[in-house]
Amino acid sequence: MKKTIIFILLLLFIYSGNSYNDVYARETPPSVSADSAVVLDATTGKVLYAKNPDSAYPPASTTKIMTALLTLENTNLNDKVIIGNNPPKVDGTRLGLLPGEEVTVKDLLYGLLLASDNDCAEALAEHVSGSSDKFAVKMNKKAKELGAKNTNFINPTGLFNEKHKTSAKDLSLIMRELCKNPEYSKIATTISYTIPPTNKSAKPRTVWNENRLVQKQSKYYYSGCEGGKTGYTIQSLHSYTAAATRNGETLIIALIHDKNKTFFPDSISLFNFGFNNFQLVKLYSKGDLVTTYSKNKLSVPLLAGSDFYYIREKDDKNLPHLIVKKENLNFKFFKVGDIVSKANVYFKGENIGELNLSSGISHGEKQILNSDIIENIIMKNKYIVPAAAVLLIVIAVFAIKKFIF
């Protein structure tokens, strides 16, 4: 009995030793105060951390990242905006815009993103859509296009309305899209900005960045932060979203409905968790050989139609695999670089995306006519054509006889 126990323990030891390379440790995810929170990889869109990611709450001024996104997509920075009667009347934080004042889109964006000025938000909304209500329609349409499923915007400011809500997941998707515009990061990482005198204001006005993660003198400064947006109302509580890049990897964090106002340290913990435990990997660069199509002596190099990335936990040695869509390319015309097929990419059993495959050669009429497959068809059917001709002649003779006689 004693020998049996020793033998079993020995087997367990050997097994655990052989399995050691497949085991990797990961930090315990941080605890955050916000009721809805997400860490999103900006390149792949994969969620790396989630706490009630789809629960919708009033987001306060983090709403303004959608206002900024639509402004950047629909205007030029040097466009002149003539302030209407409504923006100066808006509640909350204001730059002090006056009816009839002429201000550039650029200046209004600085007021919007640095100081969270509500009159700037209203002015931009009216400039883009004609009214705040029409702008809200555009906001909701854009949110759906980005994949937001738990969002409903009522205004461009984030002022409290019980129907004005979004989730951390949806907010991260909006932030992800906004970060694709280089002008956003330029504005959002500026510490202060002075709006020059206008036709209605003789004095310049300076706005200061409220995002401590970009302030080098702050204890919450975070190297690589590319911008962020705070939000607060009494009913909405605190919200925050930000982006940071390290070693070519960009992460988005979103925190909504934080009653303890710990969103700055919580964001740092979430960024560190993401960067410390996950790695962005390029599987293919555009033009890399993925596989080769081979059928009936036709050989077509299939190349990656674009860069393809995936994200994995650090020290995870598993590799993605591809399932190429079945295509018959022998009778298709295509040139070098044309997309001729697709492949689904799987990682650890999960479909992580689709990769377009382009051709490395041209394949036209000449190649098809000279191919073995055409020759085989002709050889197999060389007796069919004469037989069909004889049959047609016989039918014609009978028809003629019937008509004559």
Secondary structure, DSSP 4 states (H G I P E B T S, - for coil): -HHHHHHHHHHHHHHHHHHGGG----PPPPP-SSSEEEEEETTT--EEEEESTT--B--GGGGHHHHHHHHHHHS-TT-EEE--SSGGG-SSS-----TT-EEEHHHHHHHHHHS--HHHHHHHHHHHHSSHHHHHHHHHHHHHHTT-SS-B---SS----TT-BB-HHHHHHHHHHHTTSHHHHHHHT-SEEEEPP-SS-SS-EEEE---GGG-TTSTT--TTEEEEEEEEETTTEEEEEEEEEETTEEEEEEEEEESS--HHHHHHHHHHHHHHHEEEEEEE-TT-EEEEEEETTEEEEEEESS-EEEEEETT-----EEEEPP---TT--B-TT-EEEEEEEEETTEEEEEEEEEESS-B-HHHHHTSHHHHHHHHHTTTHHHHHHHHHHHHHHHHHHHHH-
